[in-house]
Amino acid sequence: MPVDLTLYVREGCHLCADMEQALRECISEVQFEIHRVPIENNAELERAYGTKVPVLVCGDQEICHYFLDKQALLRHLN
């Protein structure tokens, strides 16, 4: 069963687009689903992730931010 990952992003952010693309390239290696959540217009998400986007989390555990840390992702999924 695939693991649900949440990717907090800001629309128009090139780092966010890069991380999302890198994640999609990893799907063939490990099973997970990506739930993309824009943080704009959400004060709570802006406070939590505003300066760190993109942020990849699973549940309440942050896996990485700014760039995909593939090793951290694989450790988390295994």
N, CA, C and O atoms as a Maestro MAE file, in Angstrom:
{
 s_m_m2io_version
 :::
 2.0.0
}

f_m_ct {
 s_m_title
 :::
 protein
 m_atom[312] {
  # First column is atom index #
  i_m_mmod_type
  r_m_x_coord
  r_m_y_coord
  r_m_z_coord
  i_m_residue_number
  s_m_chain_name
  s_m_pdb_residue_name
  s_m_pdb_atom_name
  i_m_atomic_number
  :::
  1 25 0.848 -1.176 0.000 1 A "MET " " N  " 7
  2 3 0.000 0.000 0.000 1 A "MET " " CA " 6
  3 2 0.894 1.240 0.000 1 A "MET " " C  " 6
  4 15 1.827 1.337 0.798 1 A "MET " " O  " 8
  5 25 0.607 2.191 -0.900 2 A "PRO " " N  " 7
  6 3 1.442 3.395 -0.957 2 A "PRO " " CA " 6
  7 2 1.297 4.275 0.281 2 A "PRO " " C  " 6
  8 15 0.231 4.347 0.892 2 A "PRO " " O  " 8
  9 25 2.378 4.933 0.630 3 A "VAL " " N  " 7
  10 3 2.410 5.878 1.743 3 A "VAL " " CA " 6
  11 2 1.938 7.235 1.219 3 A "VAL " " C  " 6
  12 15 2.269 7.617 0.097 3 A "VAL " " O  " 8
  13 25 1.170 7.958 2.023 4 A "ASP " " N  " 7
  14 3 0.715 9.299 1.659 4 A "ASP " " CA " 6
  15 2 1.745 10.326 2.103 4 A "ASP " " C  " 6
  16 15 2.088 10.407 3.282 4 A "ASP " " O  " 8
  17 25 2.235 11.108 1.148 5 A "LEU " " N  " 7
  18 3 3.165 12.198 1.428 5 A "LEU " " CA " 6
  19 2 2.478 13.509 1.102 5 A "LEU " " C  " 6
  20 15 1.688 13.583 0.160 5 A "LEU " " O  " 8
  21 25 2.772 14.538 1.870 6 A "THR " " N  " 7
  22 3 2.237 15.862 1.608 6 A "THR " " CA " 6
  23 2 3.381 16.770 1.205 6 A "THR " " C  " 6
  24 15 4.416 16.823 1.870 6 A "THR " " O  " 8
  25 25 3.182 17.484 0.105 7 A "LEU " " N  " 7
  26 3 4.167 18.438 -0.380 7 A "LEU " " CA " 6
  27 2 3.560 19.828 -0.275 7 A "LEU " " C  " 6
  28 15 2.655 20.179 -1.031 7 A "LEU " " O  " 8
  29 25 4.068 20.620 0.674 8 A "TYR " " N  " 7
  30 3 3.605 21.990 0.847 8 A "TYR " " CA " 6
  31 2 4.368 22.874 -0.136 8 A "TYR " " C  " 6
  32 15 5.599 22.856 -0.177 8 A "TYR " " O  " 8
  33 25 3.624 23.648 -0.926 9 A "VAL " " N  " 7
  34 3 4.225 24.432 -2.002 9 A "VAL " " CA " 6
  35 2 3.662 25.844 -2.024 9 A "VAL " " C  " 6
  36 15 2.659 26.160 -1.384 9 A "VAL " " O  " 8
  37 25 4.349 26.669 -2.786 10 A "ARG " " N  " 7
  38 3 3.864 28.006 -3.108 10 A "ARG " " CA " 6
  39 2 3.739 28.033 -4.635 10 A "ARG " " C  " 6
  40 15 4.671 27.648 -5.341 10 A "ARG " " O  " 8
  41 25 2.606 28.480 -5.135 11 A "GLU " " N  " 7
  42 3 2.388 28.531 -6.582 11 A "GLU " " CA " 6
  43 2 3.444 29.414 -7.238 11 A "GLU " " C  " 6
  44 15 3.775 30.484 -6.728 11 A "GLU " " O  " 8
  45 25 3.971 28.955 -8.373 12 A "GLY " " N  " 7
  46 3 4.974 29.715 -9.100 12 A "GLY " " CA " 6
  47 2 6.387 29.572 -8.572 12 A "GLY " " C  " 6
  48 15 7.300 30.230 -9.070 12 A "GLY " " O  " 8
  49 25 6.585 28.733 -7.583 13 A "CYS " " N  " 7
  50 3 7.900 28.527 -6.968 13 A "CYS " " CA " 6
  51 2 8.679 27.484 -7.776 13 A "CYS " " C  " 6
  52 15 8.228 26.347 -7.919 13 A "CYS " " O  " 8
  53 25 9.843 27.865 -8.301 14 A "HIS " " N  " 7
  54 3 10.621 26.917 -9.099 14 A "HIS " " CA " 6
  55 2 11.185 25.777 -8.257 14 A "HIS " " C  " 6
  56 15 11.302 24.657 -8.754 14 A "HIS " " O  " 8
  57 25 11.536 26.029 -7.004 15 A "LEU " " N  " 7
  58 3 12.009 24.940 -6.138 15 A "LEU " " CA " 6
  59 2 10.901 23.925 -5.887 15 A "LEU " " C  " 6
  60 15 11.153 22.722 -5.826 15 A "LEU " " O  " 8
  61 25 9.676 24.417 -5.742 16 A "CYS " " N  " 7
  62 3 8.528 23.535 -5.527 16 A "CYS " " CA " 6
  63 2 8.302 22.651 -6.747 16 A "CYS " " C  " 6
  64 15 8.078 21.448 -6.616 16 A "CYS " " O  " 8
  65 25 8.360 23.249 -7.927 17 A "ALA " " N  " 7
  66 3 8.190 22.492 -9.167 17 A "ALA " " CA " 6
  67 2 9.306 21.461 -9.319 17 A "ALA " " C  " 6
  68 15 9.059 20.332 -9.744 17 A "ALA " " O  " 8
  69 25 10.535 21.851 -8.971 18 A "ASP " " N  " 7
  70 3 11.669 20.920 -9.071 18 A "ASP " " CA " 6
  71 2 11.496 19.733 -8.129 18 A "ASP " " C  " 6
  72 15 11.746 18.592 -8.518 18 A "ASP " " O  " 8
  73 25 11.065 19.997 -6.876 19 A "MET " " N  " 7
  74 3 10.898 18.890 -5.935 19 A "MET " " CA " 6
  75 2 9.758 17.977 -6.376 19 A "MET " " C  " 6
  76 15 9.871 16.756 -6.274 19 A "MET " " O  " 8
  77 25 8.677 18.547 -6.856 20 A "GLU " " N  " 7
  78 3 7.554 17.728 -7.309 20 A "GLU " " CA " 6
  79 2 7.986 16.829 -8.469 20 A "GLU " " C  " 6
  80 15 7.618 15.655 -8.507 20 A "GLU " " O  " 8
  81 25 8.758 17.363 -9.407 21 A "GLN " " N  " 7
  82 3 9.254 16.560 -10.526 21 A "GLN " " CA " 6
  83 2 10.180 15.450 -10.034 21 A "GLN " " C  " 6
  84 15 10.079 14.310 -10.487 21 A "GLN " " O  " 8
  85 25 11.078 15.778 -9.112 22 A "ALA " " N  " 7
  86 3 11.997 14.770 -8.568 22 A "ALA " " CA " 6
  87 2 11.234 13.666 -7.848 22 A "ALA " " C  " 6
  88 15 11.600 12.495 -7.940 22 A "ALA " " O  " 8
  89 25 10.176 14.033 -7.134 23 A "LEU " " N  " 7
  90 3 9.348 13.027 -6.459 23 A "LEU " " CA " 6
  91 2 8.673 12.113 -7.473 23 A "LEU " " C  " 6
  92 15 8.645 10.896 -7.290 23 A "LEU " " O  " 8
  93 25 8.135 12.686 -8.529 24 A "ARG " " N  " 7
  94 3 7.452 11.884 -9.553 24 A "ARG " " CA " 6
  95 2 8.419 10.896 -10.207 24 A "ARG " " C  " 6
  96 15 8.020 9.799 -10.598 24 A "ARG " " O  " 8
  97 25 9.675 11.282 -10.325 25 A "GLU " " N  " 7
  98 3 10.682 10.374 -10.879 25 A "GLU " " CA " 6
  99 2 10.995 9.219 -9.930 25 A "GLU " " C  " 6
  100 15 11.449 8.166 -10.380 25 A "GLU " " O  " 8
  101 25 10.766 9.391 -8.636 26 A "CYS " " N  " 7
  102 3 11.037 8.342 -7.639 26 A "CYS " " CA " 6
  103 2 9.895 7.343 -7.492 26 A "CYS " " C  " 6
  104 15 10.087 6.267 -6.926 26 A "CYS " " O  " 8
  105 25 8.727 7.678 -7.987 27 A "ILE " " N  " 7
  106 3 7.557 6.821 -7.784 27 A "ILE " " CA " 6
  107 2 7.776 5.419 -8.343 27 A "ILE " " C  " 6
  108 15 7.228 4.452 -7.814 27 A "ILE " " O  " 8
  109 25 8.569 5.299 -9.402 28 A "SER " " N  " 7
  110 3 8.808 3.965 -9.965 28 A "SER " " CA " 6
  111 2 9.673 3.103 -9.048 28 A "SER " " C  " 6
  112 15 9.641 1.876 -9.140 28 A "SER " " O  " 8
  113 25 10.447 3.739 -8.162 29 A "GLU " " N  " 7
  114 3 11.330 3.000 -7.251 29 A "GLU " " CA " 6
  115 2 10.627 2.582 -5.961 29 A "GLU " " C  " 6
  116 15 10.848 1.480 -5.459 29 A "GLU " " O  " 8
  117 25 9.794 3.448 -5.437 30 A "VAL " " N  " 7
  118 3 9.072 3.192 -4.193 30 A "VAL " " CA " 6
  119 2 7.639 3.675 -4.349 30 A "VAL " " C  " 6
  120 15 7.366 4.573 -5.146 30 A "VAL " " O  " 8
  121 25 6.725 3.083 -3.592 31 A "GLN " " N  " 7
  122 3 5.318 3.436 -3.721 31 A "GLN " " CA " 6
  123 2 4.921 4.505 -2.717 31 A "GLN " " C  " 6
  124 15 5.073 4.330 -1.508 31 A "GLN " " O  " 8
  125 25 4.414 5.612 -3.234 32 A "PHE " " N  " 7
  126 3 3.859 6.664 -2.396 32 A "PHE " " CA " 6
  127 2 2.917 7.496 -3.246 32 A "PHE " " C  " 6
  128 15 2.966 7.468 -4.475 32 A "PHE " " O  " 8
  129 25 2.068 8.228 -2.569 33 A "GLU " " N  " 7
  130 3 1.170 9.167 -3.229 33 A "GLU " " CA " 6
  131 2 1.514 10.564 -2.732 33 A "GLU " " C  " 6
  132 15 1.770 10.771 -1.545 33 A "GLU " " O  " 8
  133 25 1.517 11.518 -3.658 34 A "ILE " " N  " 7
  134 3 1.845 12.900 -3.326 34 A "ILE " " CA " 6
  135 2 0.565 13.716 -3.255 34 A "ILE " " C  " 6
  136 15 -0.236 13.711 -4.189 34 A "ILE " " O  " 8
  137 25 0.380 14.405 -2.159 35 A "HIS " " N  " 7
  138 3 -0.737 15.335 -2.004 35 A "HIS " " CA " 6
  139 2 -0.130 16.733 -1.958 35 A "HIS " " C  " 6
  140 15 0.536 17.108 -0.993 35 A "HIS " " O  " 8
  141 25 -0.370 17.483 -3.005 36 A "ARG " " N  " 7
  142 3 0.206 18.823 -3.162 36 A "ARG " " CA " 6
  143 2 -0.703 19.832 -2.474 36 A "ARG " " C  " 6
  144 15 -1.893 19.912 -2.780 36 A "ARG " " O  " 8
  145 25 -0.139 20.608 -1.538 37 A "VAL " " N  " 7
  146 3 -0.937 21.566 -0.770 37 A "VAL " " CA " 6
  147 2 -0.314 22.955 -0.899 37 A "VAL " " C  " 6
  148 15 0.752 23.206 -0.338 37 A "VAL " " O  " 8
  149 25 -0.970 23.864 -1.637 38 A "PRO " " N  " 7
  150 3 -0.489 25.247 -1.687 38 A "PRO " " CA " 6
  151 2 -0.693 25.921 -0.330 38 A "PRO " " C  " 6
  152 15 -1.711 25.709 0.329 38 A "PRO " " O  " 8
  153 25 0.283 26.732 0.081 39 A "ILE " " N  " 7
  154 3 0.182 27.358 1.408 39 A "ILE " " CA " 6
  155 2 -0.417 28.755 1.361 39 A "ILE " " C  " 6
  156 15 -0.757 29.314 2.404 39 A "ILE " " O  " 8
  157 25 -0.553 29.334 0.157 40 A "GLU " " N  " 7
  158 3 -1.101 30.680 0.048 40 A "GLU " " CA " 6
  159 2 -2.503 30.728 0.642 40 A "GLU " " C  " 6
  160 15 -3.257 29.757 0.576 40 A "GLU " " O  " 8
  161 25 -2.831 31.862 1.214 41 A "ASN " " N  " 7
  162 3 -4.165 32.113 1.777 41 A "ASN " " CA " 6
  163 2 -4.504 31.209 2.958 41 A "ASN " " C  " 6
  164 15 -5.678 31.030 3.281 41 A "ASN " " O  " 8
  165 25 -3.493 30.641 3.604 42 A "ASN " " N  " 7
  166 3 -3.705 29.829 4.798 42 A "ASN " " CA " 6
  167 2 -2.677 30.293 5.832 42 A "ASN " " C  " 6
  168 15 -1.510 29.907 5.776 42 A "ASN " " O  " 8
  169 25 -3.121 31.117 6.767 43 A "ALA " " N  " 7
  170 3 -2.210 31.734 7.735 43 A "ALA " " CA " 6
  171 2 -1.408 30.701 8.521 43 A "ALA " " C  " 6
  172 15 -0.218 30.897 8.768 43 A "ALA " " O  " 8
  173 25 -2.042 29.618 8.911 44 A "GLU " " N  " 7
  174 3 -1.346 28.587 9.693 44 A "GLU " " CA " 6
  175 2 -0.231 27.930 8.878 44 A "GLU " " C  " 6
  176 15 0.878 27.745 9.379 44 A "GLU " " O  " 8
  177 25 -0.523 27.580 7.629 45 A "LEU " " N  " 7
  178 3 0.503 26.972 6.776 45 A "LEU " " CA " 6
  179 2 1.593 27.973 6.424 45 A "LEU " " C  " 6
  180 15 2.766 27.607 6.353 45 A "LEU " " O  " 8
  181 25 1.228 29.225 6.203 46 A "GLU " " N  " 7
  182 3 2.227 30.268 5.928 46 A "GLU " " CA " 6
  183 2 3.200 30.404 7.095 46 A "GLU " " C  " 6
  184 15 4.408 30.516 6.887 46 A "GLU " " O  " 8
  185 25 2.673 30.393 8.335 47 A "ARG " " N  " 7
  186 3 3.541 30.485 9.523 47 A "ARG " " CA " 6
  187 2 4.446 29.265 9.616 47 A "ARG " " C  " 6
  188 15 5.633 29.391 9.916 47 A "ARG " " O  " 8
  189 25 3.897 28.101 9.363 48 A "ALA " " N  " 7
  190 3 4.663 26.866 9.534 48 A "ALA " " CA " 6
  191 2 5.696 26.648 8.426 48 A "ALA " " C  " 6
  192 15 6.806 26.186 8.694 48 A "ALA " " O  " 8
  193 25 5.334 26.980 7.183 49 A "TYR " " N  " 7
  194 3 6.182 26.586 6.054 49 A "TYR " " CA " 6
  195 2 6.592 27.730 5.130 49 A "TYR " " C  " 6
  196 15 7.305 27.502 4.152 49 A "TYR " " O  " 8
  197 25 6.160 28.946 5.419 50 A "GLY " " N  " 7
  198 3 6.350 30.064 4.505 50 A "GLY " " CA " 6
  199 2 7.760 30.294 4.009 50 A "GLY " " C  " 6
  200 15 7.949 30.621 2.838 50 A "GLY " " O  " 8
  201 25 8.757 30.133 4.864 51 A "THR " " N  " 7
  202 3 10.135 30.385 4.450 51 A "THR " " CA " 6
  203 2 10.878 29.108 4.057 51 A "THR " " C  " 6
  204 15 12.051 29.166 3.689 51 A "THR " " O  " 8
  205 25 10.215 27.971 4.130 52 A "LYS " " N  " 7
  206 3 10.889 26.692 3.878 52 A "LYS " " CA " 6
  207 2 10.398 25.955 2.643 52 A "LYS " " C  " 6
  208 15 10.948 24.905 2.312 52 A "LYS " " O  " 8
  209 25 9.388 26.458 1.948 53 A "VAL " " N  " 7
  210 3 8.812 25.691 0.839 53 A "VAL " " CA " 6
  211 2 9.837 25.449 -0.254 53 A "VAL " " C  " 6
  212 15 10.708 26.285 -0.496 53 A "VAL " " O  " 8
  213 25 9.731 24.313 -0.909 54 A "PRO " " N  " 7
  214 3 8.792 23.235 -0.666 54 A "PRO " " CA " 6
  215 2 9.180 22.423 0.567 54 A "PRO " " C  " 6
  216 15 10.356 22.309 0.911 54 A "PRO " " O  " 8
  217 25 8.171 21.864 1.221 55 A "VAL " " N  " 7
  218 3 8.389 21.021 2.391 55 A "VAL " " CA " 6
  219 2 7.662 19.703 2.161 55 A "VAL " " C  " 6
  220 15 6.466 19.684 1.869 55 A "VAL " " O  " 8
  221 25 8.398 18.598 2.297 56 A "LEU " " N  " 7
  222 3 7.828 17.263 2.137 56 A "LEU " " CA " 6
  223 2 7.643 16.646 3.510 56 A "LEU " " C  " 6
  224 15 8.594 16.550 4.286 56 A "LEU " " O  " 8
  225 25 6.415 16.227 3.814 57 A "VAL " " N  " 7
  226 3 6.120 15.624 5.116 57 A "VAL " " CA " 6
  227 2 5.325 14.341 4.940 57 A "VAL " " C  " 6
  228 15 4.666 14.112 3.925 57 A "VAL " " O  " 8
  229 25 5.415 13.529 5.959 58 A "CYS " " N  " 7
  230 3 4.598 12.323 6.067 58 A "CYS " " CA " 6
  231 2 3.983 12.374 7.454 58 A "CYS " " C  " 6
  232 15 4.682 12.279 8.463 58 A "CYS " " O  " 8
  233 25 2.654 12.527 7.490 59 A "GLY " " N  " 7
  234 3 1.998 12.724 8.781 59 A "GLY " " CA " 6
  235 2 2.472 14.027 9.369 59 A "GLY " " C  " 6
  236 15 2.297 15.083 8.761 59 A "GLY " " O  " 8
  237 25 3.078 13.972 10.556 60 A "ASP " " N  " 7
  238 3 3.598 15.199 11.165 60 A "ASP " " CA " 6
  239 2 5.126 15.244 11.155 60 A "ASP " " C  " 6
  240 15 5.731 16.076 11.831 60 A "ASP " " O  " 8
  241 25 5.749 14.344 10.382 61 A "GLN " " N  " 7
  242 3 7.206 14.284 10.325 61 A "GLN " " CA " 6
  243 2 7.724 14.900 9.029 61 A "GLN " " C  " 6
  244 15 7.381 14.451 7.936 61 A "GLN " " O  " 8
  245 25 8.556 15.937 9.165 62 A "GLU " " N  " 7
  246 3 9.175 16.537 7.988 62 A "GLU " " CA " 6
  247 2 10.274 15.621 7.471 62 A "GLU " " C  " 6
  248 15 11.122 15.158 8.235 62 A "GLU " " O  " 8
  249 25 10.253 15.365 6.177 63 A "ILE " " N  " 7
  250 3 11.277 14.541 5.541 63 A "ILE " " CA " 6
  251 2 12.398 15.425 5.000 63 A "ILE " " C  " 6
  252 15 13.576 15.141 5.217 63 A "ILE " " O  " 8
  253 25 12.030 16.500 4.293 64 A "CYS " " N  " 7
  254 3 13.026 17.425 3.761 64 A "CYS " " CA " 6
  255 2 12.343 18.708 3.319 64 A "CYS " " C  " 6
  256 15 11.118 18.777 3.228 64 A "CYS " " O  " 8
  257 25 13.155 19.724 3.045 65 A "HIS " " N  " 7
  258 3 12.625 20.972 2.504 65 A "HIS " " CA " 6
  259 2 13.653 21.567 1.536 65 A "HIS " " C  " 6
  260 15 14.818 21.170 1.533 65 A "HIS " " O  " 8
  261 25 13.215 22.508 0.731 66 A "TYR " " N  " 7
  262 3 13.972 23.166 -0.340 66 A "TYR " " CA " 6
  263 2 14.265 22.227 -1.511 66 A "TYR " " C  " 6
  264 15 13.884 22.524 -2.643 66 A "TYR " " O  " 8
  265 25 14.935 21.103 -1.259 67 A "PHE " " N  " 7
  266 3 15.299 20.150 -2.299 67 A "PHE " " CA " 6
  267 2 14.968 18.743 -1.820 67 A "PHE " " C  " 6
  268 15 14.966 18.477 -0.618 67 A "PHE " " O  " 8
  269 25 14.691 17.849 -2.754 68 A "LEU " " N  " 7
  270 3 14.397 16.471 -2.378 68 A "LEU " " CA " 6
  271 2 15.660 15.800 -1.858 68 A "LEU " " C  " 6
  272 15 16.683 15.764 -2.542 68 A "LEU " " O  " 8
  273 25 15.580 15.277 -0.656 69 A "ASP " " N  " 7
  274 3 16.648 14.461 -0.073 69 A "ASP " " CA " 6
  275 2 16.202 13.017 -0.277 69 A "ASP " " C  " 6
  276 15 15.465 12.456 0.533 69 A "ASP " " O  " 8
  277 25 16.663 12.435 -1.372 70 A "LYS " " N  " 7
  278 3 16.201 11.096 -1.751 70 A "LYS " " CA " 6
  279 2 16.544 10.059 -0.681 70 A "LYS " " C  " 6
  280 15 15.745 9.160 -0.418 70 A "LYS " " O  " 8
  281 25 17.706 10.172 -0.069 71 A "GLN " " N  " 7
  282 3 18.092 9.219 0.970 71 A "GLN " " CA " 6
  283 2 17.155 9.326 2.173 71 A "GLN " " C  " 6
  284 15 16.759 8.307 2.738 71 A "GLN " " O  " 8
  285 25 16.800 10.538 2.569 72 A "ALA " " N  " 7
  286 3 15.867 10.725 3.688 72 A "ALA " " CA " 6
  287 2 14.501 10.156 3.329 72 A "ALA " " C  " 6
  288 15 13.848 9.538 4.170 72 A "ALA " " O  " 8
  289 25 14.061 10.357 2.091 73 A "LEU " " N  " 7
  290 3 12.790 9.811 1.641 73 A "LEU " " CA " 6
  291 2 12.819 8.289 1.705 73 A "LEU " " C  " 6
  292 15 11.891 7.677 2.233 73 A "LEU " " O  " 8
  293 25 13.854 7.678 1.183 74 A "LEU " " N  " 7
  294 3 13.961 6.212 1.184 74 A "LEU " " CA " 6
  295 2 14.039 5.661 2.607 74 A "LEU " " C  " 6
  296 15 13.431 4.633 2.903 74 A "LEU " " O  " 8
  297 25 14.781 6.335 3.494 75 A "ARG " " N  " 7
  298 3 14.832 5.894 4.897 75 A "ARG " " CA " 6
  299 2 13.454 5.944 5.512 75 A "ARG " " C  " 6
  300 15 13.065 5.036 6.248 75 A "ARG " " O  " 8
  301 25 12.714 6.988 5.221 76 A "HIS " " N  " 7
  302 3 11.385 7.143 5.799 76 A "HIS " " CA " 6
  303 2 10.411 6.087 5.266 76 A "HIS " " C  " 6
  304 15 9.563 5.594 6.010 76 A "HIS " " O  " 8
  305 25 10.529 5.745 3.997 77 A "LEU " " N  " 7
  306 3 9.587 4.802 3.395 77 A "LEU " " CA " 6
  307 2 9.921 3.349 3.684 77 A "LEU " " C  " 6
  308 15 9.066 2.478 3.525 77 A "LEU " " O  " 8
  309 25 11.141 3.073 4.105 78 A "ASN " " N  " 7
  310 3 11.538 1.679 4.393 78 A "ASN " " CA " 6
  311 2 11.434 1.339 5.855 78 A "ASN " " C  " 6
  312 15 11.732 0.211 6.249 78 A "ASN " " O  " 8
  :::
 }
 m_bond[311] {
  # First column is bond index #
  i_m_from
  i_m_to
  i_m_order
  :::
  1 1 2 1
  2 2 3 1
  3 3 4 2
  4 3 5 1
  5 5 6 1
  6 6 7 1
  7 7 8 2
  8 7 9 1
  9 9 10 1
  10 10 11 1
  11 11 12 2
  12 11 13 1
  13 13 14 1
  14 14 15 1
  15 15 16 2
  16 15 17 1
  17 17 18 1
  18 18 19 1
  19 19 20 2
  20 19 21 1
  21 21 22 1
  22 22 23 1
  23 23 24 2
  24 23 25 1
  25 25 26 1
  26 26 27 1
  27 27 28 2
  28 27 29 1
  29 29 30 1
  30 30 31 1
  31 31 32 2
  32 31 33 1
  33 33 34 1
  34 34 35 1
  35 35 36 2
  36 35 37 1
  37 37 38 1
  38 38 39 1
  39 39 40 2
  40 39 41 1
  41 41 42 1
  42 42 43 1
  43 43 44 2
  44 43 45 1
  45 45 46 1
  46 46 47 1
  47 47 48 2
  48 47 49 1
  49 49 50 1
  50 50 51 1
  51 51 52 2
  52 51 53 1
  53 53 54 1
  54 54 55 1
  55 55 56 2
  56 55 57 1
  57 57 58 1
  58 58 59 1
  59 59 60 2
  60 59 61 1
  61 61 62 1
  62 62 63 1
  63 63 64 2
  64 63 65 1
  65 65 66 1
  66 66 67 1
  67 67 68 2
  68 67 69 1
  69 69 70 1
  70 70 71 1
  71 71 72 2
  72 71 73 1
  73 73 74 1
  74 74 75 1
  75 75 76 2
  76 75 77 1
  77 77 78 1
  78 78 79 1
  79 79 80 2
  80 79 81 1
  81 81 82 1
  82 82 83 1
  83 83 84 2
  84 83 85 1
  85 85 86 1
  86 86 87 1
  87 87 88 2
  88 87 89 1
  89 89 90 1
  90 90 91 1
  91 91 92 2
  92 91 93 1
  93 93 94 1
  94 94 95 1
  95 95 96 2
  96 95 97 1
  97 97 98 1
  98 98 99 1
  99 99 100 2
  100 99 101 1
  101 101 102 1
  102 102 103 1
  103 103 104 2
  104 103 105 1
  105 105 106 1
  106 106 107 1
  107 107 108 2
  108 107 109 1
  109 109 110 1
  110 110 111 1
  111 111 112 2
  112 111 113 1
  113 113 114 1
  114 114 115 1
  115 115 116 2
  116 115 117 1
  117 117 118 1
  118 118 119 1
  119 119 120 2
  120 119 121 1
  121 121 122 1
  122 122 123 1
  123 123 124 2
  124 123 125 1
  125 125 126 1
  126 126 127 1
  127 127 128 2
  128 127 129 1
  129 129 130 1
  130 130 131 1
  131 131 132 2
  132 131 133 1
  133 133 134 1
  134 134 135 1
  135 135 136 2
  136 135 137 1
  137 137 138 1
  138 138 139 1
  139 139 140 2
  140 139 141 1
  141 141 142 1
  142 142 143 1
  143 143 144 2
  144 143 145 1
  145 145 146 1
  146 146 147 1
  147 147 148 2
  148 147 149 1
  149 149 150 1
  150 150 151 1
  151 151 152 2
  152 151 153 1
  153 153 154 1
  154 154 155 1
  155 155 156 2
  156 155 157 1
  157 157 158 1
  158 158 159 1
  159 159 160 2
  160 159 161 1
  161 161 162 1
  162 162 163 1
  163 163 164 2
  164 163 165 1
  165 165 166 1
  166 166 167 1
  167 167 168 2
  168 167 169 1
  169 169 170 1
  170 170 171 1
  171 171 172 2
  172 171 173 1
  173 173 174 1
  174 174 175 1
  175 175 176 2
  176 175 177 1
  177 177 178 1
  178 178 179 1
  179 179 180 2
  180 179 181 1
  181 181 182 1
  182 182 183 1
  183 183 184 2
  184 183 185 1
  185 185 186 1
  186 186 187 1
  187 187 188 2
  188 187 189 1
  189 189 190 1
  190 190 191 1
  191 191 192 2
  192 191 193 1
  193 193 194 1
  194 194 195 1
  195 195 196 2
  196 195 197 1
  197 197 198 1
  198 198 199 1
  199 199 200 2
  200 199 201 1
  201 201 202 1
  202 202 203 1
  203 203 204 2
  204 203 205 1
  205 205 206 1
  206 206 207 1
  207 207 208 2
  208 207 209 1
  209 209 210 1
  210 210 211 1
  211 211 212 2
  212 211 213 1
  213 213 214 1
  214 214 215 1
  215 215 216 2
  216 215 217 1
  217 217 218 1
  218 218 219 1
  219 219 220 2
  220 219 221 1
  221 221 222 1
  222 222 223 1
  223 223 224 2
  224 223 225 1
  225 225 226 1
  226 226 227 1
  227 227 228 2
  228 227 229 1
  229 229 230 1
  230 230 231 1
  231 231 232 2
  232 231 233 1
  233 233 234 1
  234 234 235 1
  235 235 236 2
  236 235 237 1
  237 237 238 1
  238 238 239 1
  239 239 240 2
  240 239 241 1
  241 241 242 1
  242 242 243 1
  243 243 244 2
  244 243 245 1
  245 245 246 1
  246 246 247 1
  247 247 248 2
  248 247 249 1
  249 249 250 1
  250 250 251 1
  251 251 252 2
  252 251 253 1
  253 253 254 1
  254 254 255 1
  255 255 256 2
  256 255 257 1
  257 257 258 1
  258 258 259 1
  259 259 260 2
  260 259 261 1
  261 261 262 1
  262 262 263 1
  263 263 264 2
  264 263 265 1
  265 265 266 1
  266 266 267 1
  267 267 268 2
  268 267 269 1
  269 269 270 1
  270 270 271 1
  271 271 272 2
  272 271 273 1
  273 273 274 1
  274 274 275 1
  275 275 276 2
  276 275 277 1
  277 277 278 1
  278 278 279 1
  279 279 280 2
  280 279 281 1
  281 281 282 1
  282 282 283 1
  283 283 284 2
  284 283 285 1
  285 285 286 1
  286 286 287 1
  287 287 288 2
  288 287 289 1
  289 289 290 1
  290 290 291 1
  291 291 292 2
  292 291 293 1
  293 293 294 1
  294 294 295 1
  295 295 296 2
  296 295 297 1
  297 297 298 1
  298 298 299 1
  299 299 300 2
  300 299 301 1
  301 301 302 1
  302 302 303 1
  303 303 304 2
  304 303 305 1
  305 305 306 1
  306 306 307 1
  307 307 308 2
  308 307 309 1
  309 309 310 1
  310 310 311 1
  311 311 312 2
  :::
 }
}
